[in-house]
Amino acid sequence: MARTQPPDTPIDLYAAVRGEVSWFCCGTAWGPCSTTGKGACGTCNSGSLQHAWPNTSDACWAITRPDTCGFNLSRRTCGFQHRTTNLCSGVSVVTSIADCGPQTDLFCGERSCCGSTCATDRIIDLTPAAYSKIASLSTGLRPCSIDAA
């Protein structure tokens, strides 16, 4: 699959970014999660309204490489808030950055749909508490839009 060069200006400065949302476990045990690490920011907890962002630092960017999927996402650091909207239901949640991720480059071209509404490429990972505000954990992935809160 041919990749286009990312724009010079990060795309999430001006408009919502469209992609996939997934969920991950971090911190203390909650719901389906056992106790795990506290994430790149040291504050991540599965029961909190938090998320992982692929460009929290140079080290994070080097791991996640969203640019290989065509995304030149702005640098956002620990605590920055994004609003993630489930494109299937229109329900949204505001969360703060608590970790680095997802490893977007591993999922280039991945596609999730609900009816005719689809999105590709994982851009954001929510904690289970946050994901469960916008979708059932059993869905695993949903098309979404993400913007600054």
Backbone as CSV, one residue per row, in Angstrom:
resi,resn,N_x,N_y,N_z,CA_x,CA_y,CA_z,C_x,C_y,C_z
1,MET,0.844,-1.162,0.000,0.000,0.000,0.000,0.901,1.240,0.000
2,ALA,0.674,2.148,-0.905,1.450,3.377,-0.983,1.056,4.320,0.145
3,ARG,2.025,4.960,0.727,1.787,5.909,1.808,2.035,7.316,1.283
4,THR,1.212,8.223,1.690,1.436,9.615,1.341,2.262,10.255,2.430
5,GLN,2.977,11.283,2.078,3.761,12.010,3.060,2.832,12.744,4.008
6,PRO,3.141,12.739,5.320,2.301,13.488,6.247,2.411,14.980,5.962
7,PRO,1.368,15.726,6.286,1.420,17.175,6.072,2.491,17.804,6.947
8,ASP,3.012,18.962,6.505,4.030,19.656,7.284,3.500,20.111,8.632
9,THR,2.247,20.547,8.661,1.631,20.994,9.897,0.849,19.832,10.497
10,PRO,1.054,19.535,11.776,0.305,18.428,12.381,-1.193,18.599,12.183
11,ILE,-1.849,17.512,11.770,-3.244,17.598,11.379,-4.200,17.861,12.518
12,ASP,-3.832,17.505,13.760,-4.807,17.677,14.827,-4.803,19.083,15.422
13,LEU,-4.051,20.011,14.838,-4.103,21.397,15.304,-5.358,22.106,14.791
14,TYR,-5.902,21.664,13.679,-6.972,22.396,13.024,-8.313,21.679,13.004
15,ALA,-8.306,20.377,12.991,-9.557,19.629,12.860,-9.424,18.292,13.574
16,ALA,-10.551,17.664,13.788,-10.544,16.346,14.419,-9.794,15.357,13.536
17,VAL,-9.132,14.406,14.177,-8.434,13.323,13.501,-9.360,12.121,13.522
18,ARG,-9.485,11.439,12.410,-10.344,10.266,12.323,-9.474,9.014,12.250
19,GLY,-9.818,8.018,13.055,-9.080,6.761,13.073,-9.806,5.762,13.949
20,GLU,-9.056,4.835,14.517,-9.637,3.822,15.385,-9.266,4.083,16.838
21,VAL,-10.194,3.751,17.726,-9.952,3.779,19.163,-9.974,2.335,19.664
22,SER,-9.043,2.017,20.543,-9.000,0.713,21.205,-8.840,0.966,22.702
23,TRP,-8.702,-0.101,23.472,-8.497,0.078,24.914,-7.337,-0.779,25.387
24,PHE,-6.770,-0.386,26.536,-5.612,-1.076,27.106,-5.667,-0.998,28.624
25,CYS,-4.937,-1.866,29.281,-4.887,-1.904,30.745,-3.628,-1.211,31.260
26,CYS,-3.762,-0.531,32.388,-2.609,0.077,33.050,-2.944,0.301,34.523
27,GLY,-1.931,0.379,35.343,-2.126,0.695,36.758,-2.776,-0.412,37.556
28,THR,-3.631,-0.022,38.484,-4.261,-0.972,39.401,-5.346,-1.780,38.698
29,ALA,-5.675,-2.929,39.265,-6.693,-3.816,38.700,-8.034,-3.085,38.603
30,TRP,-8.729,-3.311,37.485,-10.054,-2.721,37.269,-10.736,-3.523,36.179
31,GLY,-11.980,-3.890,36.369,-12.726,-4.622,35.351,-11.965,-5.830,34.847
32,PRO,-11.703,-5.903,33.547,-11.017,-7.058,32.973,-9.498,-7.027,33.171
33,CYS,-8.992,-5.987,33.798,-7.538,-5.796,33.895,-6.976,-6.231,35.243
34,SER,-5.829,-6.862,35.185,-5.075,-7.114,36.410,-4.118,-5.933,36.594
35,THR,-3.430,-5.895,37.703,-2.506,-4.804,37.978,-1.347,-4.840,36.982
36,THR,-1.032,-3.686,36.420,0.069,-3.554,35.458,0.845,-2.280,35.779
37,GLY,1.777,-1.902,34.904,2.565,-0.686,35.094,1.724,0.575,35.009
38,LYS,2.287,1.679,35.446,1.578,2.962,35.508,1.751,3.823,34.252
39,GLY,2.338,3.266,33.175,2.454,3.987,31.917,3.593,4.990,31.883
40,ALA,3.781,5.583,30.730,4.890,6.514,30.500,4.837,7.750,31.393
41,CYS,3.644,8.148,31.800,3.495,9.339,32.651,3.547,8.998,34.138
42,GLY,3.481,7.711,34.470,3.520,7.282,35.862,2.210,7.433,36.599
43,THR,1.126,7.774,35.876,-0.170,8.033,36.520,-1.294,7.167,35.986
44,CYS,-1.020,6.300,35.046,-2.070,5.573,34.330,-2.762,4.543,35.214
45,ASN,-4.098,4.540,35.173,-4.927,3.580,35.893,-6.113,3.175,35.033
46,SER,-6.354,1.885,34.935,-7.447,1.364,34.110,-8.807,1.929,34.499
47,GLY,-8.995,2.287,35.767,-10.271,2.801,36.235,-10.434,4.304,36.103
48,SER,-9.447,4.989,35.523,-9.506,6.441,35.341,-9.802,6.795,33.889
49,LEU,-10.291,7.998,33.665,-10.574,8.466,32.302,-9.281,9.013,31.695
50,GLN,-8.504,8.102,31.112,-7.184,8.430,30.578,-6.989,7.749,29.233
51,HIS,-5.906,8.145,28.556,-5.586,7.524,27.265,-4.086,7.534,27.004
52,ALA,-3.719,6.746,25.997,-2.351,6.735,25.483,-2.350,7.457,24.141
53,TRP,-1.321,8.259,23.914,-1.195,9.075,22.698,0.132,8.739,22.030
54,PRO,0.176,8.605,20.698,1.392,8.162,20.023,2.511,9.192,19.897
55,ASN,2.302,10.411,20.345,3.360,11.420,20.236,3.471,12.213,21.535
56,THR,3.848,11.518,22.613,4.053,12.205,23.894,5.499,12.649,24.082
57,SER,6.417,12.083,23.287,7.839,12.419,23.384,8.553,11.872,22.147
58,ASP,9.814,12.254,21.965,10.594,11.702,20.858,10.706,10.182,20.984
59,ALA,10.922,9.693,22.200,11.048,8.247,22.419,9.745,7.534,22.070
60,CYS,8.621,8.106,22.438,7.315,7.532,22.122,7.103,7.499,20.608
61,TRP,7.362,8.613,19.946,7.198,8.702,18.491,8.040,7.637,17.788
62,ALA,9.254,7.413,18.279,10.148,6.427,17.670,9.576,5.013,17.754
63,ILE,8.744,4.742,18.753,8.125,3.428,18.922,6.829,3.320,18.121
64,THR,5.975,4.324,18.192,4.619,4.240,17.632,4.548,4.543,16.138
65,ARG,5.371,5.449,15.646,5.503,5.822,14.241,4.178,5.987,13.481
66,PRO,3.264,6.837,13.988,2.011,7.053,13.265,2.228,7.650,11.872
67,ASP,3.390,8.264,11.640,3.682,8.835,10.330,3.740,7.764,9.242
68,THR,4.062,6.515,9.610,4.098,5.451,8.606,2.701,5.112,8.096
69,CYS,1.679,5.526,8.841,0.285,5.337,8.404,-0.274,6.629,7.808
70,GLY,0.552,7.674,7.727,0.108,8.937,7.139,-0.334,9.986,8.138
71,PHE,-0.089,9.747,9.431,-0.492,10.705,10.465,0.718,11.459,11.002
72,ASN,0.654,12.786,10.966,1.673,13.629,11.569,1.000,14.320,12.757
73,LEU,0.855,13.572,13.850,0.111,14.049,15.018,0.940,15.007,15.852
74,SER,0.295,16.010,16.412,0.974,16.980,17.270,1.531,16.335,18.518
75,ARG,2.621,16.894,18.998,3.188,16.464,20.276,2.252,16.928,21.378
76,ARG,1.785,16.008,22.169,0.939,16.283,23.333,1.535,15.514,24.490
77,THR,1.690,16.148,25.615,2.379,15.522,26.736,1.403,15.133,27.852
78,CYS,1.942,14.501,28.857,1.154,13.980,29.979,0.156,15.016,30.494
79,GLY,-1.086,14.585,30.648,-2.133,15.446,31.175,-2.964,16.161,30.128
80,PHE,-2.472,16.278,28.887,-3.241,16.951,27.839,-4.552,16.205,27.624
81,GLN,-5.629,16.946,27.412,-6.938,16.327,27.255,-7.397,16.293,25.803
82,HIS,-7.897,15.124,25.417,-8.524,14.928,24.112,-9.967,14.491,24.326
83,ARG,-10.805,14.788,23.352,-12.170,14.276,23.313,-12.202,13.221,22.214
84,THR,-12.617,12.016,22.587,-12.752,10.924,21.626,-14.238,10.660,21.435
85,THR,-14.679,10.683,20.179,-16.077,10.464,19.852,-16.224,9.162,19.067
86,ASN,-17.051,8.274,19.565,-17.390,7.031,18.881,-18.262,7.400,17.677
87,LEU,-17.779,7.140,16.475,-18.524,7.520,15.273,-19.748,6.640,15.033
88,CYS,-19.858,5.534,15.758,-21.019,4.647,15.619,-22.215,5.169,16.410
89,SER,-21.930,5.787,17.551,-23.008,6.223,18.444,-23.072,7.730,18.648
90,GLY,-21.992,8.432,18.359,-21.926,9.865,18.612,-21.574,10.207,20.047
91,VAL,-21.384,9.202,20.900,-21.042,9.420,22.307,-19.548,9.734,22.412
92,SER,-19.207,10.689,23.276,-17.798,11.059,23.433,-17.386,11.043,24.900
93,VAL,-16.074,11.020,25.102,-15.489,11.056,26.438,-14.238,11.927,26.378
94,VAL,-14.009,12.704,27.431,-12.793,13.508,27.558,-11.846,12.769,28.487
95,THR,-10.623,12.579,28.015,-9.606,11.859,28.780,-8.292,12.618,28.740
96,SER,-7.404,12.285,29.656,-6.088,12.920,29.696,-5.002,11.902,29.367
97,ILE,-3.938,12.383,28.761,-2.817,11.509,28.387,-2.125,10.982,29.634
98,ALA,-1.949,9.651,29.682,-1.262,9.006,30.792,-0.227,7.979,30.323
99,ASP,-0.111,7.792,29.001,0.816,6.785,28.492,1.129,7.076,27.030
100,CYS,2.111,6.368,26.513,2.502,6.400,25.113,1.836,5.234,24.396
101,GLY,1.245,5.475,23.250,0.651,4.391,22.476,-0.536,4.910,21.703
102,PRO,-1.217,4.098,20.955,-0.862,2.726,20.613,0.283,2.686,19.606
103,GLN,0.833,1.518,19.376,1.904,1.392,18.393,1.265,1.384,17.008
104,THR,0.902,2.580,16.579,0.111,2.794,15.371,0.691,2.070,14.155
105,ASP,2.007,2.078,14.008,2.604,1.486,12.808,2.318,-0.005,12.651
106,LEU,1.973,-0.691,13.720,1.635,-2.117,13.626,0.239,-2.344,13.054
107,PHE,-0.558,-1.279,12.993,-1.953,-1.415,12.590,-2.311,-0.576,11.361
108,CYS,-1.312,-0.143,10.582,-1.600,0.617,9.361,-2.521,-0.199,8.469
109,GLY,-3.595,0.419,8.048,-4.533,-0.248,7.162,-5.608,-1.054,7.871
110,GLU,-5.444,-1.276,9.176,-6.496,-1.971,9.925,-7.768,-1.139,9.824
111,ARG,-8.909,-1.812,9.712,-10.165,-1.099,9.490,-11.238,-1.643,10.421
112,SER,-11.960,-0.751,11.074,-13.117,-1.149,11.879,-14.326,-0.364,11.387
113,CYS,-15.463,-1.024,11.429,-16.696,-0.431,10.903,-17.871,-0.738,11.814
114,CYS,-18.871,0.086,11.727,-20.200,-0.182,12.268,-21.155,0.294,11.187
115,GLY,-21.787,-0.651,10.525,-22.583,-0.294,9.363,-21.675,0.260,8.286
116,SER,-22.028,1.405,7.736,-21.213,2.016,6.682,-20.195,3.019,7.227
117,THR,-20.138,3.176,8.547,-19.181,4.090,9.162,-17.903,3.323,9.486
118,CYS,-16.814,3.722,8.854,-15.540,3.012,9.019,-14.409,3.992,9.283
119,ALA,-13.335,3.466,9.861,-12.099,4.220,10.046,-10.942,3.238,9.999
120,THR,-9.771,3.734,9.681,-8.585,2.894,9.636,-7.505,3.449,10.549
121,ASP,-6.632,2.572,10.989,-5.430,2.887,11.763,-5.733,3.286,13.213
122,ARG,-5.146,2.556,14.136,-5.312,2.874,15.561,-4.536,4.137,15.893
123,ILE,-5.245,5.089,16.466,-4.625,6.368,16.810,-4.604,6.606,18.315
124,ILE,-5.559,6.067,19.028,-5.665,6.352,20.451,-6.113,5.099,21.194
125,ASP,-5.528,4.888,22.365,-5.918,3.806,23.271,-6.531,4.437,24.508
126,LEU,-7.738,4.034,24.856,-8.380,4.513,26.080,-8.237,3.460,27.172
127,THR,-8.260,3.897,28.414,-8.352,2.953,29.519,-9.719,2.285,29.450
128,PRO,-9.889,1.113,30.064,-11.195,0.452,30.029,-12.318,1.329,30.590
129,ALA,-12.039,2.085,31.639,-13.074,2.964,32.205,-13.523,3.995,31.181
130,ALA,-12.585,4.554,30.436,-12.917,5.559,29.425,-13.612,4.932,28.221
131,TYR,-13.076,3.816,27.735,-13.667,3.148,26.571,-15.103,2.731,26.864
132,SER,-15.344,2.250,28.081,-16.687,1.783,28.432,-17.699,2.928,28.492
133,LYS,-17.242,4.168,28.517,-18.152,5.322,28.453,-18.698,5.526,27.044
134,ILE,-17.952,5.033,26.021,-18.372,5.275,24.642,-18.733,4.002,23.877
135,ALA,-18.357,2.836,24.404,-18.653,1.564,23.728,-18.451,0.417,24.705
136,SER,-19.003,-0.722,24.361,-18.780,-1.928,25.163,-17.348,-2.415,24.964
137,LEU,-16.709,-2.811,26.048,-15.344,-3.318,25.942,-15.259,-4.489,24.974
138,SER,-16.343,-5.235,24.837,-16.328,-6.398,23.951,-16.159,-6.023,22.481
139,THR,-16.407,-4.768,22.112,-16.226,-4.358,20.714,-14.743,-4.266,20.365
140,GLY,-13.904,-3.913,21.334,-12.461,-3.864,21.117,-11.947,-2.686,20.322
141,LEU,-12.577,-2.391,19.207,-12.193,-1.279,18.328,-13.448,-0.564,17.857
142,ARG,-13.323,0.726,17.658,-14.420,1.507,17.087,-13.840,2.612,16.233
143,PRO,-14.540,2.972,15.150,-14.142,4.169,14.409,-14.402,5.383,15.310
144,CYS,-13.500,6.343,15.263,-13.653,7.505,16.139,-13.093,8.761,15.504
145,SER,-13.411,9.874,16.132,-12.730,11.131,15.844,-12.160,11.633,17.162
146,ILE,-11.035,12.309,17.060,-10.320,12.797,18.241,-10.005,14.254,18.024
147,ASP,-10.297,15.069,19.030,-9.895,16.468,18.973,-9.505,16.941,20.357
148,ALA,-8.920,18.128,20.430,-8.554,18.699,21.718,-9.824,19.025,22.481
149,ALA,-9.807,18.746,23.769,-10.987,18.977,24.609,-11.154,20.454,24.909
